[in-house]
Amino acid sequence: MPKKSTFTIMLLGLKESERRVLKSLCMLSGNRPRSYKIVSAMDADHADFWVVDGRDATALASLRSARMTRQIPVMVVDPSDFPDEYDASIGRPIVASRLLSAFDLLVGKTLGENPQPPGGEAASLTPPVPAPASSSVQDVPLADQGRRHTALVVDDSLTIRTQVELALREHAVEATCADTAEAAMALLATRYFDVIFLDVVLPGGMDGYQICRSIKKSGVHKRTPVIMLTGKSSPFDRVRGSLAGCDTYLVKPVESKTFTAVLKKYLKAPEVAIAG
């Protein structure tokens, strides 16, 4: 595999929802030292590595056929076993931040680099223990065992959730994501968060303003900073947010410097250093 900064991926099998996760992840990796791009089947012979559904017999057969003429680095998703022909493995459900670390490790392994990925904590290249599946809630535990800040990210857009989640991880903040108001309220009823990122427009019976008012009335999260995520910023929106009790706004797509400044302002605990 050549020395370069952008690596191409060929997908074999996988659910449509999983392909969307991969596409969003590749788009968001563009500003990293090591980024990823999905290629079509027409360019499969030139892909740097393949991601293959370990439960799809047709995809596995295609992989074995291709490997008869070319040694292809492979990451298998949810394998029934882990034979030597696979280079890496990741379980279901696919979590974007874990997948990114796994990509970095696979590329590093193929290049003969140190196993520590360039931008985050190490991910195992051995068969993983599958995380519990959930259609609405996605937990992303950090590898480190020390006390970390925690954040709840509530947005129905997978792209925005992934963007905020990856940005939080860069600042050593543990992220939990929810895509509906109901999932967010269930999490808030059972867990404490140091900061909450909350989309204004959400599916279901509650919008972000209503959730924010509920948060600010609760005993546990009454003083928790609530940062509204909005696709627009008008005086009317800010008045509504202020009346609901939100602490500030971030306009989507979130700009990196603004995001960092917000974290520095609202996460001041001394045990966590926020990178500039």
C-alpha positions, -999 to 999 in steps of 0.1 A, spaced: 0 0 0 15 34 -10 24 62 14 -3 87 10 -30 106 30 -62 94 14 -71 57 12 -99 42 -9 -124 16 3 -145 -9 -16 -177 -21 1 -190 -56 -4 -225 -64 11 -236 -44 42 -270 -29 50 -280 4 34 -280 21 68 -244 9 74 -233 21 40 -247 56 49 -226 55 81 -195 47 61 -202 74 35 -208 100 62 -176 89 80 -155 92 49 -169 127 41 -161 138 77 -126 123 75 -115 148 48 -99 172 73 -78 145 90 -42 137 83 -55 103 71 -88 103 53 -109 78 35 -130 76 2 -154 49 -10 -150 38 -46 -174 21 -69 -172 -15 -81 -156 -3 -113 -126 8 -93 -125 -22 -69 -92 -34 -83 -75 -2 -73 -91 1 -38 -66 2 -9 -88 -21 12 -122 -37 12 -149 -37 39 -169 -69 36 -201 -81 53 -191 -112 73 -227 -125 72 -232 -121 34 -222 -153 17 -222 -137 -18 -199 -109 -6 -175 -134 10 -175 -155 -21 -167 -124 -42 -138 -116 -18 -123 -150 -21 -125 -149 -59 -108 -115 -60 -81 -127 -37 -71 -154 -61 -55 -128 -82 -47 -100 -57 -38 -98 -21 -64 -74 -7 -64 -60 28 -98 -67 43 -119 -56 72 -149 -79 79 -180 -66 96 -196 -90 121 -178 -122 111 -191 -156 121 -155 -166 127 -121 -149 122 -99 -169 98 -65 -158 88 -77 -144 55 -92 -114 73 -69 -85 84 -93 -68 108 -128 -72 122 -155 -49 137 -188 -59 153 -223 -47 148 -238 -22 153 -213 -1 134 -202 29 155 -185 57 135 -158 66 159 -147 29 165 -148 23 128 -125 53 121 -100 40 146 -102 5 131 -95 20 96 -65 38 109 -52 6 125 -57 -15 94 -39 10 72 -11 13 98 -8 -25 100 -6 -28 62 20 0 60 40 -16 88 35 14 111 32 16 149 -2 2 158 -13 35 175 -36 53 150 -27 89 140 -56 107 157 -71 86 185 -70 56 207 -62 21 196 -88 -3 183 -84 -40 184 -77 -59 152 -90 -91 168 -126 -103 169 -146 -76 189 -173 -82 215 -205 -69 198 -221 -39 214 -258 -41 223 -279 -30 193 -303 0 195 -322 18 168 -323 51 186 -294 54 210 -257 50 203 -232 48 232 -195 55 225 -173 46 255 -138 58 255 -109 34 260 -94 54 289 -107 45 323 -102 79 340 -129 105 346 -139 122 314 -165 147 305 -196 133 290 -218 148 263 -253 139 250 -257 147 212 -293 148 200 -299 152 163 -318 132 137 -291 137 111 -265 109 111 -239 133 95 -243 159 122 -242 133 150 -210 118 136 -194 152 131 -201 163 167 -192 129 181 -158 128 163 -151 164 174 -159 156 210 -136 126 210 -107 148 197 -112 167 230 -114 136 252 -151 139 258 -172 108 259 -202 111 235 -236 94 236 -259 100 206 -296 99 202 -317 105 171 -351 111 186 -366 132 214 -379 100 230 -344 84 231 -329 116 245 -354 118 273 -349 82 282 -311 88 285 -316 120 305 -338 100 330 -311 76 338 -277 92 332 -258 125 340 -241 145 312 -217 174 315 -230 191 284 -259 186 260 -259 193 222 -296 195 211 -310 199 176 -339 223 173 -360 202 149 -365 166 159 -389 138 148 -417 129 172 -439 150 195 -412 172 211 -388 198 195 -354 209 209 -370 239 227 -394 216 246 -366 192 256 -345 221 267 -372 235 290 -377 200 305 -339 197 311 -337 231 329 -366 221 351 -350 189 363 -330 187 394 -301 166 379 -295 186 347 -308 220 358 -273 235 356 -261 214 326 -251 236 296 -275 231 267 -261 240 233 -288 242 206 -279 230 171 -297 249 144 -296 251 106 -303 289 109 -297 317 133 -322 345 136 -332 368 165 -365 349 168 -346 316 172 -324 331 198 -353 345 218 -370 311 217 -338 294 228 -333 320 256 -369 315 269 -363 277 268 -332 281 289 -305 271 264 -270 284 270 -258 291 234 -263 282 198 -241 264 172 -252 269 136 -249 237 114 -226 227 98 -205 234 130 -173 253 124 -143 237 142 -129 268 160 -164 278 172 -170 243 185 -136 243 204 -144 277 219 -178 265 232 -162 235 248 -136 256 265 -163 279 278 -187 252 292 -163 224 302 -140 240 328 -134 211 351 -96 208 358 -94 170 352 -99 175 314 -76 196 292 -93 209 261 -69 211 231 -67 244 213 
